[in-house]
Amino acid sequence: MPRQEAPWRLFFVGQLIPLKALDVLFRALAMIRQEIFVVLRVVYHNSEQLLQLQTLAQQLSITDIVTFVGGRDAAGMIEEYRLADMLLLPSLTESLPSVITESLIAHKPVV
């Protein structure tokens, strides 16, 4: 369903490491942003690729729709899930990361 009055509030939580494939997510956002009103909040504890991902966001001209949040405590995570429309997890491989369970408990879909 198209949304024009407010953006889809997308949410990623995880480590900023190659396995999580945030570069793929960023490229997808750059491709859809003209057709779908979205914003993405990136919550992370391991900032291994932070500089590379910030640079990629600049190169893709998506810095206005991507927010690097950093770490959040438990209360902060509850608020992040409350505000989000959906969790995005573009990982190349996973078993069952806790963020999927957390998202489902918060009644948020996972893509």
N, C-alpha and C positions, 0 to 999 in steps of 0.2 A: 504494500500500500504506500503510495507516494506521500511524503510528508513535506510540506513547504513552510509551515509556520515555525517549526522548531527542528533542530537537527536530531538525527538518530545519535544517541549517546553510546558510543562503542567504548569498550573497556578491555585492556590487556593487563594481566598481572602475571609476572614471572621473572625469570632471570634474563638479562640482556646478553645472551650468548647465541652463537650461530645456530644451535639446535632449535631455538625458538622461532627462527625464520621471520623475524620482524621486518627484514628487508622485503620479503614477499608481500607482507601486509601493507607496508608503506607504498609499494608500487601499485597494489590494487586500489588503495585509497586515492592515489593520484589519478588513476584511470576512471574512477566512478564519481569523483567529487563534483564534476559539472552536472551530473544527472541526479545525484542523490545527496541531500544535505546531511553530512555526517561530521562528527567530531570524535576524536579518539583520546582517551586518557591512558597513559602507560605508567603502571605502578610496578616498581622493581626494587630489589634489594642488591642484587649483583649487577654492577654497572659496567661490566667488562667492555661492552660495545657502545656505551653511551655516546662517546664522541663520534664514532662512525655513523650511528643512527641519527644523531642530530645533523650531521653533515648531509646524509642522504635525504633527510626531510627538507633541508634547505635546497638541495639540488632538484628535488621533485616539486618544490613550491607548495609544500603542505604544512609548513611551520605554523600557519594560522589555524589549522584544524587538529594538530597533534600537540598534546601537552605531556611533557615528561614530569611525572609527579614525584618519583622517588619512592622511598619506603613509607609505609603507613602502619600504625599500630592497630590493634584489634578494632577499636572504635572507629578508626579511620577507614578500615576495610569495610566495615558494615555500611558506612556512609557511601563509599565508592560503589558497592553493590546496589544500594538503594537508588542512587542516581543513574546508574547505567540502564540502558535498554537491553543490551546483550554483551556477553563475553566473547571475545575473539581469541582463538588459540591456534595460530598458524604453524605450530610445531611440526618439524619434519618427522618426529617419532615421539611417542609418549606411551606410558602404560595407562594409569588413571591418576593424573595429577589432582591434587587436592582442590585446585581452583575450579575444576569441573563440578565436584561435589558441592563446594561452597556456592557456586553460581546457581545450581539447581535448588539448593536449600533456600536461596534468596529469590526463587521463582524467576530467574533470568535465563533465557535460552543461551546455548553455547554453539558457536559456529567454529 
